[in-house]
Amino acid sequence: MKIKPRCLSAGILFADVGCAPIDHAPVPGELVQTDRVELTLGGCASNVSINLARLEVPTGLCGRVGDDAFSDHILRSLANPLVDVSGVSREANSSPGCSLIINVKGEDRRFVSTTGANAKFAISDIPEEWTNEAEILYVGGYLMMEKLETQETVDYFKAFQAKGGKTMLDVVLYGTRPYWSVLEPLMPYCDYFMPNDDEGRVITGLDDPVDQAKFFVDAGAKTCAITCGDKGSVYYSESDKFRADIFRTEFVGGTGSGDAFDAGFIAALLDGCDPYETMRRASAQGMSCVRDGSATKSVFTKAELEEFLQGRELKIEQIKSRLPARLAAPRRFFTPQPSRWERVMFLIGSYSTAIIFCVVTMLCWGSWANAQKLVNKNWRYELFYWDYVLGLLATALIFALTLGSHGDVGRVFKDDLGQAMATTPGQISLLWAFAGGVVFNIANILLVSAIDIAGMAVAFPVGIGLALVLGVLLNYVNDPGSSGNPVLLFVGVALVALAIILSALSYKKRDAANADPDAPKKPIGKGLALSVLCGVLMSLFYLFVAKSLAKLEPRPGEIYDLTLGNIQLYGNALQQDKLTPYTANVVFAVGILISNCVIMPILMRFPFTGEPVESGAYWKGKFGDHFWGWVGGLIWAIGMTFNVLASGVASPAVAYGLGQGATLMSAIWGVFIWREFRGSPKGVGKLLAAMFLFFVVGLGLVIATKLDAGETKAVDAAVEKVDEATDATVESVGDAIESATDAIGDAIDATVEKAGELKDAAAEKIDDAVDAAKDATDAAVEKAGELKDAAAEKIDDAVDAAKDATDAAVEKTGELKDAAVEKVEDAMDAAKDATDAAVEKAGELKDAAVEKVEDAAEAVQETAEKAADAAKEATESAVDAVQNAAESAAEAVEELVLPEDAPTE
């Protein structure tokens, strides 16, 4: 029947053979009775079409069936005046899609399917006129039709959106393949993506349906609605994010419930409903389907739906802001490139990772002191400690400027430090972290001094044991809510403290056996006082750092630990005026450095033990001396950074407690690497075995404090097993250690005996070598005498030859002297003749010059006389002219001034 469809439904068409719910699935060879087995309509596209017809929505159906009886059944079941099946084509010599559905009471349904003719369906099978008429395009069963997984389908979705329609996509998964690589190109042109949570988990690798929905929306889908069975559904778009509950009813079978949900969703969209009403109608329609084992029989009609919804509300829970789903877990098949916003400061996301980080802390805190064993023995601890502090600060800065300054989620180190310094509460947080560094530095120095004064047997149980118990207690009191099961925590701490005491007793017994009875006893009182002070201070430093750390505060008074999981739930709402772990770590290290600049010069001048250390001694050290100090600081700082990061998930109390298990690592180094207990008396082996056992059990209990109920039961069972085996284990391990000690002693004795034999043989060889050397020396002396005589003879010959050469040279020198004298006399005669000729010539020149001078003087005198006469004549002429002019001038004045008749004198 031809109609004008409002919805175009395309995809898989199935015939379902289903059974009424049975008590259990049959095992091989078993026959299980059911009330009925029936043939019904199935497949996403066909189910949605029939359900839309019940809701009075005209629908055009597109798909492929075969030419058998099952195909006839499908077409008969689709006969409805509101469903146009002209878009369904029949494939010759083929069967349709068919599913065998097994319904087990209280369990999800099981399917055995064949795709059949559906595999031949392509997007080009959709009638062109329906593309223009329909308002919504629904494709169901995608990823089950290989000819639909083409660029042509992507282009069709894009064109349908361009003409103003809405696109909706549902999927069916079978087998295992990279589904996301097929889905991703279609996401930007999908208005509504409608998987269930199992399908979302397989595609994305994410467990939480909210994370799944966020993943698909990030990939381009406008809206994602995920059905989650009896856990409700999730609606996720840029503007609306919420979880919806379900309407409760008697559950018979879940076949087709997702298709009924989709049909209710489509009908609500066509009626112009908002997202909340859309999900309310869709949830009601999906609920109506599960009242029967078939896919369509019990689905509401429009009237039934409206009657059911009257007076009923669906519980809605808003979803808080979350990080992109890409951050929640790795995907199995495809990893899109994250955008810049998605780069996150490195934080821990799980308790298991936090435990691993705490184990790394144990390794680091229990191993850093080994670096001192690798420096020059003359390099004092006070000098080593300077480099240790510098290495610690450098490492903290490296972490802060890399992992602590990465991305946009969290506060990068520079910004975090700036916001804390800008306010008084922020400055207080900085002071807490700084004080933690100062207190730790003092405690660490006191611990080393206590060990030097009183020995490991006193310093370890008092200092480290007291620090462990007090530290865990203080951190638990400061933040009990995040610290887990207090009974497991403190029993575990007690066992670790007992292990530390056993370690100290082992050292005491070893030292007592090896002690010199005449040596002065160590001042236990002074060492004990230092150990107590060390323990109290060491218990405080981690609490101070914890007080400076930021948590999440999405709303005033609502506080959550700073973990990756909580950021995903509550957004990037870090507390202001508090510090990230990386910033706190740097300020903590600065506190250590500055306090060391005050304390260490005093200790160098007034050490607890040993001679004073020169203030300039540090600068005289070689590179190797400084290098191992830097390495020690680097190792300890890595442990501190890992521990502070772990505290956000494991809690400060648990993280600190596990970190102080570093004593276990120290014991492992001492027992198995440095062989500090070699040759120890009987009984020490059992003490060490018990120590290791209590360490392992105690640390296991501390770890178990934050496990869930199931995991805790498993731990309790394991602890019980351990308790049963404790006595036997202690005895057997102790005997093994003692046996190994005895074997080592026997080996040492054998080695000493063999060394004696080798010594005697070596002495004999040395005597032979001395004799041979003496003989060689005598021969050398004799040869040297012969060489001396030959050399003397050669020297005499050389002297005679030199004397003859000298006489010849003297004779030759005399001959040369006579010839030279003769040459000089000839030269003097020639010079004399030249001088006489020159004097004679000079006389002649002198007379000629005098004559010339006299002639010149006469000429000058004559010229001067002529000039004087001329000058005289000229002067007289000038005087006459002046006189005449004066007289003429006077006459002219008289004529101009006086009248002719004026009297004159």
C-alpha positions in Angstrom: 0.0 0.0 0.0 1.4 3.4 -1.0 1.5 6.0 1.7 3.3 9.2 2.4 5.8 8.2 5.1 6.9 10.5 7.9 9.6 8.0 8.8 11.8 6.0 6.5 12.9 2.8 8.2 15.7 0.9 6.5 17.8 -2.1 7.6 17.6 -5.7 8.7 14.3 -7.7 8.4 14.2 -11.0 10.4 12.0 -13.9 11.2 12.4 -14.8 14.9 11.9 -18.2 16.4 11.6 -17.8 20.1 10.8 -19.7 23.2 8.9 -18.8 26.3 11.3 -18.2 29.2 12.9 -21.4 30.5 14.5 -22.0 33.9 18.1 -22.5 32.6 20.0 -22.8 29.4 20.4 -26.5 28.3 23.8 -28.2 28.7 25.0 -30.5 26.0 22.6 -33.3 25.5 19.9 -31.8 27.7 16.3 -31.2 26.7 14.6 -28.3 28.5 10.8 -27.9 28.3 9.2 -24.5 27.5 5.6 -23.4 27.4 5.7 -22.5 23.7 7.9 -21.9 20.7 6.6 -19.5 18.1 7.6 -17.8 14.9 7.4 -14.0 15.1 8.6 -10.9 13.3 12.1 -9.6 14.1 14.8 -7.3 12.9 15.4 -3.7 13.8 13.8 -2.0 10.7 10.7 -4.3 10.6 10.1 -4.1 14.4 10.4 -0.3 14.4 8.0 -0.1 11.4 5.3 -2.1 13.1 5.8 -0.3 16.4 5.5 3.1 14.7 2.3 1.9 13.0 0.9 1.2 16.5 1.8 4.8 17.4 0.0 6.0 14.2 3.1 7.1 12.4 3.1 6.4 8.6 6.3 4.5 7.8 8.1 3.4 4.6 10.1 0.2 5.1 13.2 -0.7 3.0 15.1 -4.0 3.2 15.6 -7.4 1.6 14.1 -10.8 2.2 14.4 -14.2 0.4 11.9 -16.2 -1.5 11.1 -18.9 1.1 8.4 -19.5 3.7 10.2 -17.5 6.4 10.2 -14.5 3.9 6.5 -15.0 3.3 5.9 -14.9 7.1 7.9 -11.6 7.4 5.8 -9.9 4.7 2.5 -11.2 6.1 3.5 -9.9 9.6 4.2 -6.4 8.1 0.8 -6.1 6.6 -0.5 -2.8 8.1 -2.1 0.2 6.4 0.5 2.5 8.0 3.5 0.5 6.7 4.5 0.7 3.1 6.5 -2.3 2.2 7.1 -1.4 -1.4 10.7 -0.7 -0.5 11.2 -4.3 0.5 12.7 -6.4 -2.3 13.0 -10.2 -2.5 16.3 -12.0 -3.2 15.9 -15.1 -5.4 17.2 -18.4 -4.1 17.9 -16.9 -0.7 16.5 -17.0 2.8 15.8 -13.9 5.0 17.6 -13.0 8.1 16.5 -15.4 10.9 17.2 -15.6 14.6 16.8 -18.4 17.1 16.1 -16.6 20.4 16.6 -18.4 23.8 14.9 -16.7 26.7 16.2 -17.7 30.2 14.4 -16.5 33.3 16.2 -13.6 34.9 18.9 -13.4 32.2 19.4 -11.5 29.0 18.3 -13.2 25.8 20.6 -15.4 23.7 20.7 -15.3 19.9 21.7 -17.7 17.1 21.4 -15.8 13.8 21.9 -15.7 10.1 22.1 -12.5 8.1 20.6 -14.0 5.0 19.3 -11.6 2.3 20.0 -8.6 4.5 23.7 -8.8 3.5 22.7 -7.6 0.0 20.8 -4.5 1.1 22.4 -1.2 0.0 21.5 2.5 0.5 20.6 2.7 -3.2 17.6 0.4 -2.5 15.7 3.3 -0.8 13.1 4.8 -3.2 14.0 8.3 -4.2 10.6 9.8 -3.5 10.7 8.6 0.1 14.0 10.5 0.6 12.2 13.7 -0.2 9.0 12.9 1.8 10.2 11.5 5.0 11.1 13.7 8.0 13.2 11.0 9.8 15.6 8.5 8.4 16.0 5.4 10.6 18.7 2.8 9.8 18.6 -0.3 12.1 21.0 -3.2 12.2 24.0 -1.2 10.8 27.3 -3.1 10.9 25.4 -6.3 10.0 25.0 -5.3 6.3 28.4 -5.1 4.6 27.0 -3.4 1.4 25.7 -0.6 3.6 29.2 0.2 5.0 30.2 2.5 2.1 30.9 6.1 1.3 27.5 6.1 -0.5 25.7 5.7 2.8 27.7 8.5 4.4 26.8 10.8 1.4 23.1 9.7 1.8 23.0 10.7 5.5 24.6 14.0 4.6 22.1 14.7 1.9 19.2 13.8 4.1 20.3 16.2 6.7 20.9 18.9 4.1 17.2 18.7 2.9 16.1 19.3 6.5 15.5 15.7 7.7 16.8 14.0 10.9 18.9 10.9 10.8 18.9 8.1 13.3 21.3 5.1 13.5 21.1 1.8 15.5 23.6 -1.0 15.3 23.9 -4.8 15.7 27.3 -6.3 16.4 28.4 -9.8 15.6 31.9 -11.3 15.8 34.9 -9.1 16.5 36.3 -6.5 14.2 37.3 -2.8 14.2 33.7 -1.4 14.3 34.8 2.2 15.0 36.7 2.6 11.8 33.4 1.9 10.0 31.2 4.0 12.3 33.4 7.1 12.6 32.8 8.6 9.1 29.0 8.4 9.7 29.0 10.1 13.1 29.1 13.8 11.9 25.9 13.1 9.9 24.0 11.3 12.6 21.5 13.3 14.6 20.6 10.4 16.9 22.9 7.4 17.6 21.0 4.7 19.5 23.2 1.7 20.7 22.8 -0.2 23.9 25.5 -0.2 26.6 26.9 -3.6 25.6 27.4 -2.4 22.0 28.9 0.9 23.2 31.3 -1.0 25.4 32.5 -3.2 22.5 32.9 -0.2 20.1 34.6 2.2 22.5 36.2 -0.1 25.2 34.5 2.1 27.8 32.4 0.6 30.6 30.4 3.6 31.7 27.5 4.4 29.3 27.9 8.1 30.0 31.5 7.9 28.8 30.3 5.9 25.8 27.7 8.6 24.9 30.3 11.4 25.4 32.7 9.5 23.1 30.1 9.3 20.3 29.0 13.0 20.7 32.7 14.0 20.6 33.0 12.1 17.4 30.2 14.2 15.8 26.9 12.7 16.7 24.4 15.4 17.7 22.7 13.2 20.3 23.4 9.8 21.7 20.7 7.8 23.6 22.0 4.6 25.1 19.7 1.9 26.6 21.0 0.0 29.6 18.4 -2.7 30.3 17.0 -2.5 33.8 19.5 0.3 34.7 17.6 2.7 32.5 19.1 4.9 29.7 21.4 7.8 29.0 20.6 10.9 27.0 23.6 12.9 25.9 23.8 16.0 23.7 25.6 19.4 23.9 22.6 21.0 25.6 21.1 18.1 27.6 22.8 15.4 29.7 20.8 13.1 31.9 20.1 9.5 33.0 16.6 8.2 32.9 15.2 5.4 35.1 12.8 2.7 33.8 9.1 2.0 34.3 8.8 -1.2 36.3 6.8 -4.1 35.1 6.9 -7.9 35.1 9.8 -9.0 32.9 9.0 -11.8 30.4 11.6 -11.3 27.6 13.7 -8.5 26.4 13.6 -9.3 22.6 12.8 -6.1 20.6 12.7 -3.8 23.6 15.4 -1.6 22.1 13.5 -1.4 18.8 10.3 -0.4 20.8 12.4 2.3 22.6 13.5 3.6 19.2 10.0 3.7 17.9 8.7 5.6 20.9 11.7 8.0 20.6 10.9 8.7 16.9 7.2 9.2 17.5 8.0 11.7 20.3 10.3 13.6 18.0 7.6 13.8 15.3 5.2 15.2 18.0 7.8 17.9 18.8 8.5 16.7 22.4 11.5 18.0 24.4 14.3 15.6 25.3 12.8 14.7 28.7 9.3 13.9 27.4 10.9 12.1 24.5 12.9 9.8 26.9 9.7 9.4 29.0 7.7 8.1 26.0 10.6 6.0 24.7 11.1 4.3 28.1 7.4 3.5 28.4 7.3 2.0 24.9 10.4 -0.1 25.6 8.9 -1.3 28.9 5.7 -2.4 27.1 7.7 -4.8 24.9 9.3 -6.8 27.7 5.8 -8.0 29.0 5.9 -10.7 26.2 8.7 -12.8 24.7 8.2 -11.6 21.2 9.5 -8.3 19.6 6.1 -6.6 18.9 3.1 -8.3 20.3 2.8 -6.4 23.6 4.0 -3.0 22.4 1.7 -0.1 23.3 -0.6 1.5 20.8 -0.8 5.3 20.9 -3.9 5.2 23.1 -2.4 2.7 25.5 0.8 4.7 25.7 -1.1 7.9 26.6 -3.2 6.1 29.2 -0.1 4.5 30.8 1.7 7.8 31.0 -1.1 9.7 32.7 0.1 10.5 36.3 3.4 8.7 35.8 6.7 10.5 35.9 10.1 9.1 34.9 13.0 9.6 37.4 15.6 11.8 35.7 19.2 12.4 37.1 21.3 15.2 35.6 24.8 14.2 34.5 27.5 16.4 36.0 30.2 17.8 33.7 32.7 15.2 32.6 35.9 15.0 30.7 35.8 13.6 27.2 35.2 9.8 27.1 38.6 9.4 25.5 40.2 9.9 29.0 38.3 7.2 30.8 39.8 4.1 29.3 41.7 2.9 26.2 39.7 1.8 23.2 40.2 -1.6 21.7 40.2 -0.7 18.0 40.6 2.9 17.2 42.3 5.9 18.9 41.2 9.3 17.5 43.7 12.2 18.0 42.6 14.1 21.1 42.1 17.8 20.8 44.1 20.3 22.9 41.4 20.5 25.5 41.6 16.9 26.2 45.3 16.9 27.4 45.2 16.2 31.1 47.7 16.8 33.9 49.0 13.4 34.8 46.8 12.0 37.6 46.1 8.5 38.8 42.8 6.9 37.8 42.6 3.6 39.8 43.4 2.2 43.2 45.5 -0.6 41.6 47.7 2.1 40.0 48.0 3.9 43.3 49.2 0.8 44.9 51.8 0.3 42.2 52.9 3.9 42.8 53.2 3.3 46.5 55.4 0.2 45.8 57.6 2.4 43.7 57.8 4.7 46.7 58.9 1.8 48.9 61.6 0.9 46.4 62.9 4.5 46.2 62.7 5.4 49.9 64.3 2.1 50.8 67.1 2.4 48.2 68.3 6.0 48.0 70.8 5.6 50.9 72.7 3.0 48.8 74.1 5.9 46.8 76.2 6.9 49.7 77.9 3.5 49.7 79.2 4.3 46.2 81.0 7.5 47.0 84.6 7.9 48.3 84.9 6.6 51.9 86.5 9.9 52.9 83.5 11.9 51.6 81.6 12.7 54.8 77.8 12.2 55.1 77.4 15.9 55.7 78.9 16.7 52.2 76.9 13.9 50.6 73.7 15.3 52.0 74.2 18.7 50.3 74.1 16.9 46.9 71.2 14.7 48.0 69.1 17.9 48.7 70.1 19.5 45.4 69.1 16.3 43.5 65.8 16.2 45.3 64.9 19.7 44.4 65.9 19.3 40.7 63.8 16.2 40.4 60.7 17.9 41.9 61.1 20.8 39.4 61.5 18.4 36.5 58.2 16.7 37.4 56.4 20.0 37.9 57.6 21.5 34.6 56.7 18.3 32.6 53.8 16.2 34.0 52.7 19.0 36.2 52.5 21.5 33.4 50.8 19.4 30.8 47.4 20.1 29.2 44.5 22.2 30.2 42.8 20.0 32.8 44.2 20.8 36.2 46.4 23.8 37.0 49.8 23.9 35.4 52.7 24.5 37.8 53.2 28.2 37.0 49.6 29.1 37.3 49.1 27.0 40.4 52.0 28.6 42.2 50.7 32.1 41.1 47.2 31.6 42.4 48.5 30.3 45.8 50.8 33.3 46.3 48.1 35.8 45.4 45.9 35.2 48.5 46.4 34.7 52.2 44.8 31.2 52.3 47.0 30.2 49.3 50.1 31.5 51.2 49.1 29.3 54.2 49.0 26.3 51.8 52.5 27.1 50.6 53.6 27.4 54.3 52.2 23.9 55.0 54.2 22.3 52.2 57.3 24.4 53.1 57.0 23.3 56.7 56.7 19.7 55.6 60.1 20.0 53.9 61.7 21.7 57.0 60.3 19.0 59.4 61.3 16.1 57.1 64.9 17.5 56.7 65.4 17.8 60.5 63.9 14.3 61.0 66.1 12.8 58.3 69.3 14.3 59.7 68.3 13.2 63.3 67.7 9.6 62.0 71.2 9.4 60.5 72.7 10.8 63.7 70.8 8.4 65.9 72.0 5.5 63.8 75.6 6.7 64.2 75.2 7.1 67.9 73.0 4.3 69.1 73.0 1.9 66.1 70.2 0.4 64.0 68.9 -1.6 66.9 67.7 1.6 68.7 67.2 4.1 65.9 65.0 2.0 63.6 62.3 0.6 66.0 62.0 3.9 67.9 62.5 6.4 65.0 60.9 4.7 62.0 58.4 2.6 64.1 57.2 5.7 65.9 57.0 7.7 62.7 54.9 4.9 61.0 52.4 4.6 63.8 52.0 8.3 64.5 52.1 9.3 60.8 49.3 6.9 59.8 47.2 7.9 62.8 47.6 11.6 62.2 46.8 11.3 58.5 43.8 9.1 59.2 42.4 11.6 61.8 43.0 14.4 59.3 41.0 12.6 56.5 39.1 9.6 57.9 36.5 9.6 55.1 39.0 8.5 52.4 41.1 6.2 54.4 39.1 3.0 54.1 38.7 0.3 56.7 40.5 1.5 59.9 40.7 -2.0 61.4 42.7 -3.4 58.5 44.7 -0.2 58.3 45.9 -0.2 61.9 46.4 -4.0 62.2 48.5 -3.7 59.0 50.5 -0.8 60.5 51.0 -2.8 63.7 52.4 -5.7 61.8 54.8 -3.5 59.9 55.9 -1.8 63.1 56.5 -5.3 64.6 58.6 -6.2 61.5 60.7 -3.0 62.0 61.3 -4.1 65.6 62.3 -7.6 64.5 64.7 -6.0 62.0 66.2 -4.0 64.9 66.6 -7.1 67.0 68.4 -8.8 64.2 70.9 -6.0 64.0 71.3 -6.0 67.8 72.0 -9.7 67.9 74.4 -9.5 65.0 76.3 -6.5 66.6 76.4 -8.2 70.0 78.1 -11.2 68.5 80.7 -9.2 66.6 81.3 -6.5 69.2 84.7 -5.9 70.8 84.3 -6.5 74.5 86.9 -3.8 75.3 85.3 -1.2 73.0 83.3 1.6 74.8 79.6 1.2 74.8 77.5 3.5 72.6 75.6 6.3 74.4 72.1 4.8 74.2 70.5 7.6 76.1 71.5 10.3 73.6 70.7 8.1 70.6 67.3 7.2 72.1 66.4 10.8 72.6 67.3 11.6 69.0 65.3 8.6 67.8 62.2 9.7 69.6 62.5 13.3 68.3 63.1 11.9 64.8 60.0 9.7 65.0 57.7 12.5 66.1 59.0 14.9 63.3 59.0 12.2 60.6 55.3 11.5 61.5 54.4 15.1 60.9 55.9 16.0 57.5 53.5 14.1 55.3 50.5 15.5 57.2 51.8 19.0 56.5 52.1 18.3 52.8 48.6 16.7 52.7 47.1 19.8 54.3 48.4 21.9 51.3 46.9 19.6 48.6 44.0 20.7 46.5 40.8 18.6 46.1 37.8 19.1 43.7 35.1 21.5 44.8 32.4 21.6 42.1 30.1 23.4 44.5 30.8 25.1 47.9 31.2 22.5 50.6 31.1 19.6 48.2 34.7 18.1 48.3 36.1 15.2 46.3 39.6 13.8 46.1 41.8 15.0 43.1 41.7 11.9 41.0 41.2 11.3 37.3 37.9 9.5 37.9 36.5 12.4 40.0 37.5 15.0 37.4 35.6 12.9 34.9 32.5 13.0 37.2 32.7 16.6 38.5 34.8 18.6 36.1 38.0 20.6 36.5 36.9 22.4 39.7 40.1 22.5 41.7 40.0 24.2 45.0 41.4 27.7 45.0 44.2 28.6 47.4 45.4 24.9 47.5 48.2 23.2 45.5 48.4 20.4 43.0 50.7 17.5 44.0 53.4 18.8 41.7 53.5 22.3 43.2 53.4 21.0 46.7 56.3 18.7 45.9 58.4 21.6 44.7 57.6 23.8 47.7 58.4 20.8 50.0 61.8 20.5 48.3 62.5 24.2 48.7 61.7 23.8 52.4 64.3 21.0 52.6 67.0 23.1 50.8 66.5 26.3 52.9 66.4 24.5 56.2 69.5 22.6 55.1 71.3 25.9 54.5 70.7 26.7 58.2 71.1 23.3 59.9 73.9 21.7 58.0 76.6 24.4 58.5 76.0 24.0 62.2 76.3 20.2 62.1 79.4 20.5 60.0 81.0 22.6 62.7 79.5 20.7 65.7 78.8 17.2 64.4 77.0 14.6 66.7 79.8 12.2 65.9 83.3 12.5 64.3 85.5 15.5 63.7 84.2 18.9 62.4 84.0 19.3 58.6 85.7 22.2 56.9 83.2 24.7 55.4 85.1 24.7 52.0 85.4 20.9 51.8 82.3 20.6 49.6 84.0 22.4 46.8 87.0 20.2 46.8 85.0 17.1 46.0 85.3 15.3 42.6 82.5 14.9 40.2 81.9 11.3 41.3 81.5 12.4 44.9 78.8 14.9 43.9 77.2 12.6 41.3 76.0 9.9 43.7 74.5 12.5 46.0 72.5 13.9 43.2 71.4 10.3 42.3 70.3 9.7 45.9 68.2 12.8 45.9 66.7 11.9 42.5 65.7 8.5 43.7 64.0 9.8 46.9 62.2 12.6 45.0 60.7 10.1 42.5 59.3 8.1 45.4 57.9 11.3 47.0 56.2 12.4 43.8 54.7 9.0 43.2 53.5 8.8 46.8 51.8 12.2 46.7 50.1 11.3 43.4 48.9 8.0 44.9 47.5 9.7 48.0 44.6 11.2 45.9 43.2 7.7 45.3 44.7 5.6 48.2 44.3 8.4 50.8 47.2 10.0 52.7 47.1 7.5 55.5 47.4 4.5 53.2 50.0 6.1 50.9 52.1 7.2 53.9 51.8 3.7 55.6 52.9 1.9 52.4 55.7 4.4 51.8 57.1 3.7 55.3 57.3 0.1 54.2 60.6 1.3 52.6 62.2 -0.4 55.6 61.4 -3.7 54.0 63.4 -2.6 50.9 66.2 -1.5 53.1 66.2 -4.9 54.8 66.3 -6.7 51.4 69.3 -4.6 50.4 71.0 -5.3 53.7 70.3 -9.1 53.8 70.6 -10.1 50.2 72.8 -7.5 48.5 75.2 -6.1 51.0 75.2 -9.4 53.1 75.2 -7.5 56.4 74.2 -10.6 58.3 76.8 -12.9 57.0 78.3 -14.9 59.8 75.5 -13.9 62.3 74.8 -16.2 65.3 72.0 -18.7 65.4 68.5 -17.3 65.7 69.1 -14.3 63.5 67.8 -16.1 60.5 64.5 -16.8 62.2 64.2 -13.2 63.2 64.8 -12.1 59.6 62.2 -14.6 58.3 59.6 -13.4 60.7 60.4 -9.8 59.8 59.8 -10.4 56.1 56.6 -12.2 56.8 55.2 -9.5 59.1 56.2 -6.9 56.5 54.4 -8.7 53.7 51.2 -9.4 55.7 51.1 -5.9 57.2 51.6 -4.2 53.9 48.9 -6.5 52.4 46.5 -5.4 55.1 47.2 -1.8 54.5 46.6 -2.3 50.8 43.3 -4.1 51.6 41.9 -1.1 53.5 40.3 0.4 50.4 39.3 -2.7 48.5 35.6 -3.3 48.0 33.7 -5.9 50.0 34.4 -8.8 47.6 38.0 -8.1 47.4 38.2 -7.7 51.2 36.7 -11.1 51.8 39.4 -12.5 49.5 42.0 -10.7 51.4 40.6 -12.0 54.7 40.7 -15.5 53.4 44.3 -15.0 52.2 45.3 -13.6 55.6 43.8 -16.6 57.3 45.8 -18.9 55.1 48.9 -16.9 55.8 48.2 -17.1 59.6 47.9 -20.9 59.3 51.2 -21.1 57.5 53.1 -18.5 59.7 54.8 -20.9 62.2 56.0 -23.3 59.6 57.1 -20.5 57.3 59.1 -18.8 60.0 60.8 -22.0 61.0 61.6 -23.2 57.5 62.8 -19.8 56.3 64.8 -19.3 59.4 66.4 -22.7 59.1 67.1 -22.0 55.4 68.8 -18.7 56.3 70.8 -20.3 59.1 71.9 -23.1 56.7 72.9 -20.6 54.1 74.8 -18.7 56.8 76.6 -21.9 57.8 77.4 -22.7 54.2 78.7 -19.3 53.7 80.9 -19.7 56.8 82.2 -23.1 55.5 82.9 -21.5 52.2 84.8 -18.6 53.9 86.9 -21.1 55.9 87.7 -23.1 52.7 88.5 -19.9 51.0 90.9 -18.8 53.8 92.6 -22.2 53.7 93.0 -22.1 50.0 94.2 -18.5 50.3 97.0 -19.8 52.7 98.1 -22.4 50.2 98.2 -19.8 47.4 100.1 -17.5 49.7 102.9 -20.1 50.3 103.1 -20.9 46.6 103.2 -17.2 45.8 106.1 -16.7 48.4 108.1 -19.5 46.7 107.5 -18.0 43.4 108.6 -14.6 44.7 111.9 -16.1 46.1 112.6 -17.7 42.7 111.9 -14.4 41.0 114.2 -12.6 43.4 117.1 -15.0 42.7 116.5 -14.7 38.9 116.4 -10.9 39.3 119.7 -11.0 41.3 121.4 -13.1 38.6 120.1 -10.8 35.9 121.5 -7.9 37.9 125.0 -9.3 38.2 125.1 -10.0 34.5 123.9 -6.5 33.8 126.6 -5.1 36.0 129.3 -7.1 34.3 128.1 -6.1 30.9 127.9 -2.5 32.1 131.7 -2.7 33.1 132.6 -3.9 29.6 130.6 -1.2 28.0 132.3 1.3 30.3 135.9 0.3 29.3 134.9 0.4 25.6 133.4 3.8 26.1 136.6 5.1 27.9 138.8 3.9 25.0 136.5 5.7 22.5 136.6 8.8 24.6 140.5 8.8 24.5 140.5 8.5 20.7 138.1 11.3 20.5 140.3 13.5 22.7 143.4 12.9 20.6 141.5 13.6 17.4 140.2 16.8 18.9 143.8 17.9 19.9 145.1 17.3 16.4 142.3 19.3 14.9 143.0 22.1 17.4 146.7 22.4 16.4 145.8 22.5 12.7 143.3 25.1 13.4 145.8 27.3 15.3 148.4 27.0 12.5 145.8 27.9 9.9 144.7 30.8 12.1 148.3 32.2 12.1 148.5 32.1 8.3 145.2 33.9 8.1 146.3 36.4 10.6 149.4 37.4 8.5 147.4 37.7 5.3 144.9 39.9 7.1 147.6 42.2 8.5 149.0 42.6 5.0 145.6 43.4 3.6 145.0 46.0 6.3 148.3 47.8 5.6 147.5 48.0 1.9 144.2 49.4 2.7 145.7 52.0 5.0 148.1 53.2 2.3 145.3 53.5 -0.2 143.3 55.5 2.3 146.2 57.9 3.0 146.7 58.6 -0.7 143.0 59.3 -1.1 143.0 61.6 1.9 146.0 63.7 0.5 144.2 64.1 -2.9 141.0 65.2 -1.1 142.9 67.8 0.9 144.5 69.2 -2.2 141.2 69.4 -4.0 139.5 71.0 -1.0 142.2 73.8 -1.0 141.5 74.5 -4.7 137.8 74.6 -4.0 138.3 76.9 -1.1 140.3 79.5 -3.1 137.6 79.5 -5.8 134.9 80.0 -3.3 136.7 82.9 -1.5 137.1 84.6 -4.8 133.5 84.2 -5.7 132.5 85.6 -2.3 134.6 88.6 -2.7 133.1 89.3 -6.2 129.7 89.0 -4.8 130.4 91.4 -1.9 131.6 94.1 -4.3 128.5 93.6 -6.5 126.3 94.0 -3.5 128.0 97.1 -2.2 127.8 98.7 -5.7 124.1 97.8 -5.9 123.4 99.2 -2.4 125.1 102.5 -3.3 123.0 102.9 -6.4 119.9 102.1 -4.5 120.7 104.7 -1.8 121.3 107.4 -4.4 118.0 106.6 -6.1 116.2 106.6 -2.8 117.6 109.9 -1.9 116.6 111.5 -5.1 113.1 110.1 -4.8 112.8 111.3 -1.2 113.8 114.8 -2.2 111.3 114.8 -5.1 108.6 113.6 -2.7 109.3 116.4 -0.2 109.1 119.0 -2.9 105.8 117.6 -4.1 104.4 117.6 -0.7 105.4 121.1 0.0 103.9 122.3 -3.3 100.7 120.5 -2.5 100.5 122.0 0.9 100.9 125.5 -0.4 98.3 124.9 -3.1 95.9 123.6 -0.5 96.4 126.6 1.8 95.7 129.0 -1.0 92.5 127.2 -1.9 91.3 127.3 1.7 91.8 131.0 1.9 89.8 131.6 -1.3 86.9 129.5 0.1 86.8 130.9 3.6 87.6 134.6 3.5 85.9 137.2 1.4 87.9 139.2 -0.9 87.6 142.3 1.2 88.3 140.6 4.6 91.3 141.9 6.4 94.2 139.5 6.6 97.0 139.4 8.9 
